[in-house]
Every structure is written in C-alpha cells, then in structure tokens.
Amino acid sequence: MSKNNEIFVSLTTLIRKEIKRYLRIWVQTLVPPAVTMSLYFVIFGSLIGPRIGTMDGLDYIQFMIPGLIMMSVITNSYANVVSSFYSVKFQKSIEELLISPMPNWAILTGFVMGGVSRGILIGFIVFCVSLFFYPTFDIANPVLTILVLILTSILFSLMGFINAIFADSFDDISIIPTFVLTPLIYLGGVFYSINILPDIWRSISMANPMLYVVNTFREGMLGVSDVSIPFALSMIVLFIIILASACLFFLHRGTGTRQ
Amino acid sequence: MNQFALEITDLKKTYDSGVVALKGINLTVKEGDFFALLGPNGAGKSSTIGIIASLVTKSSGKVKIYNIDTDENFPDAKRILGVVSQEINFNNFEKVIDIVTTQAGFYGIPLKEALYKTELILKRLGLWDKRDEQARTLSGGFKRRLMIAKALIHEPKLLILDEPTAGVDIELRREMWDFLKEINANGTTIILTTHYLEEAEQLCKNIAIIDHGELIENTTMKNLLSRLDVQGFLLDMDKSLESPPAIANFKIALEDPLTLNVEIKKDQSINQLFDQLTEQGIKVLSMRNKSNRLEEMFIEMVNKK
C-alpha cells in the first residue's frame, strides 16, 4: 500500500471515530441545540418577535434564523473539537495517534472534520426546527450559505483545537466558550442589526469577528448583511490559515501533547 | 540476524521542570532479542521508552529503529514499532473491537483487513468473547491484554512493553509470558521493562539496568547471574529442630523449626551440604531459592550507585 493510501485510511479512521463519538452520545450533542433553539424560536420569534416588527425589512423571526443557526454551528464545532481532543489527552488515548505514523496534518484534519461534520449537522437540525416556525423560507444564495457554513465550522473547530492543546483541566475547556465565545456571539448581530445601534456601539461592534461570520451567513440565506461580504470571507479564510498553521506548529513542537 | 533492532546514542532528556531524566544513554538491542530494561522508579526507563515511541521529546542524542533514524524518518520507524505503555491509554467507553480496529486504521490498515487481523489477535489473547463489551467493563488483566493486542495489530518488528504485567495475577502473567515467548520465537524483537525481576530472569536473554538516568549495566542475563557470589536457599525438613545443625563451611540458620536457611557460595557444592545433612539424620523434603537471585543483585547494584 502506498503511503498516500495509508494516510488516507488513517485519516478516514480518525474522522469515523470522531463522528461515532458524538453520535454515540447524541442525547448530549444533538438534542440540546434543537431544544434550545426551539425555545429561542418560540420566545423571541413567535411571542416577542411580532411586537418587534421588522429588522432590515424582514420579519424578526426570519432575520433571527441565520443568526441562531450560525450560533449553533459555532458553539458545536468548537465544543466538539475542544472536548474530544482534551478527552484524548486526559485519557492518554492520544498516545494511540502519536505512536502511529499519522502525520500531524492528518491528526489535525481528522479532529477538525469531526467538528465540521457536527457543526453542519447541527446547522441542518436547527434549520429544520426553524421551518416549524417559519415554513416559507427561501435561501437567497445557497452556494454562499454552504461555503460560509463550512468555513465557519472549520474556523471554530481550529479554535477549539488550540484551546484543547493548552487545556490542563476540564475548567480550561469551558472558560473560553463561556466567557469569550458566547458574549461575542450574542453581541455579534444574531438578534439585531447593528444599524439600530448608536454610532459608537456600531463602530465597536465592527471589531467583533462574530459579526462578520453571522452577517455573511445572513447574506447567504436572506440576501441582507451589515458588512462587506468579500472582506468578511477573506478574513475568515485568513484566520483559518493562521490558526491551522498555529495548530500544526504546536503539534510539531509537542505543546500540550508530548512531554 | 546481524542488525540492531534498536540503537540509542548519547540520549539525553531534561524536562521543563529541570529534572534530568537521562544523562546520555548508549544502548543497542539486537534483532530477535528479548531484552530487559530494568531500573528503580524514576530511573529513566519510561523516559527512554517515551522518546523511542515519540511520546517524549528528547533533549539530544540519536535513536535508530532497525537502522531508521527517527530524526530523519520517524513515520517509517513507527511502522515497525509497537508500544505497550505503562498506563492504560484507550478510551474506556469504546468497545474492545473498535479500539483495536481503530488502532489498525491509524497504521493505514483498511477496515476489512483490520477486522480480520483484529479477530485473529483478539482470539489469540482470549478477548474475542469480550469484543462487544466496553473496555471499562474489563478486568485489569484483560485491559493489559487489550493493550498488547493494540500494540501488535500492525505486526511490529520491535515490541516495547513498559511493565505489561503490573497488577496482573500470576496465572495471567504466566499466560502472557508464554505469549511473549511465542512472538519472540517468531521473530519479534522484544524490549521489556518490569518490576518483577523474576519475569526478566525467566524471559530475557540480555539486560540493561538504568539508574539516575545512566546505564549502570548492559550484559547478558547469564553473565549477570553468574556474578552472584552467594545464593540463599530454604530447605524444608521432615521434623522440627531446636537449633541449626553445625556444618563446616556452610552458614546455616533456622528460618523456623521446620525450615533451614542456608547460604551457599558460588564455588561450594550443594552435594557436600546434603551429605552432611544426611549424616546428621536430617531429611530434606524440598528446597527453594530464598529470594529472587536477580532481585538481590539488582538491589546491590542500585545501592552501590
């Protein structure tokens, strides 16, 4: 067997293992986002939404759907990789990978693909849930929608990987999601357009990277956005390159993985 | 068989904490050997194995596995290396069969072939009936067997076992010894670290002892054991004695009224002892080593250091 085939087999093995992992615990991984998002749709969409009226010319619930899908994709991609990679470190089963001939890039790709697959699956589940509350949904730009979905889940899977590399305890894998990711997502235009903010807060919001992710996805789904799409896409790709390079550097050095 | 399975040259390791684990180890293990790497806790055995397996980053030095320099081509070296770590290192919530087939996959073995190989190795190690059980439900001994199954799934030429029988009962330990002897006889080079020195004495042809990060002995097991000056034996008698019999040139004490504790020097004949005992009307029912010979020597060497 050629070395390329060997690497392909090892990579698909790791991806299969990662997918089996979160499917095995589907009650913890797939059901909660569906339940939580249903509550968001009921409370903010159906109950409070009609009183708010429109946002950027759209029904409030319609405006909110892309944001909530993206919020689920971000948190689940991140959570999948950070918990999975930290667990293999904690259980020492990372040794199974390190003693094998798998190259570092394949190890990274395997974990990231696990996060991407969960992110996309959750995104699809939340979209299906949203159809119960807003059945007449037309996707404005399917290609852009899928592209942003994939890029975003890659980006946040990589972030989760870096978090796991440096984590020394289970506390360390919950600090970033709780105190950094969640506030940035909530303030990143999931529930509102930054056009309704005063100038100063609008300017501050422009520094929030979540704003670009959420709005690019909203452009794909609804055709409306508060930011420049080419700029946002370029930034997402740039950060993917930077983070992937950092992950490979840390794996090569053995940071957090080798003594 | 004229090449080295493992060559270690001036291997040094200092951890970030400042602890110097290895101070420049030089070691070679011949192809086909069954080699014991011994040393007290914290001597540097696991650091050495960790470096060979790429779980620990070396500070300096060279490691070659079957003449493949790990600095130049670690993936190729890993393809012929199997490692059984000291601590359990699989996901306890996965099924036994999944753990082994996944490990095979990491070595590039396609799923169909991996399932076939897994069946063979699990049957050989008595784990096939437990293939669908989660690893956490296995006893300590079966977990150890699972570790060995994982390490052998890609048929390595060099197998390193870091205390594989720790916490394993005697019966299972003997079964594992037989299994290891068999795969060694079939051509797999084995390096073993263990705290059971009887295990090393039973299995290994050559031995190295590490202490405080330095190699203090590297020789054949036969040569090492031949250096023992005095051996202690316990002799069980058919009737009790109030005091030990006086026999010229032999140091004898009563372990208990029915057991004699005898020290025999290397150049003394045991026949002389038995002749004298027979003359005094003492009948010996059985005889055994007072303690493991290698253990005595090991303690002596480490203490000297």
Interface residues (C-beta under 8 A of the other chain):
Chain A: M1 K3 N5 E6 I7 V9 S10 T12 T13 L14 R16 K17 K20 R24 S87 V88 Q91 K92 S93 I94 E95 E96 L97 L98 I99 S100 P101 M102 P103 R253 G254 R258 Q259
Chain B: Y15 G50 A53 S54 L55 V56 T57 F74 P75 D76 K78 R79 L81 V83 S85 E87 I88 N89 F90 N91 N92 F93 D98 T102 Q103 G105 F106 Y107 G108 I109 P110 L111 K150
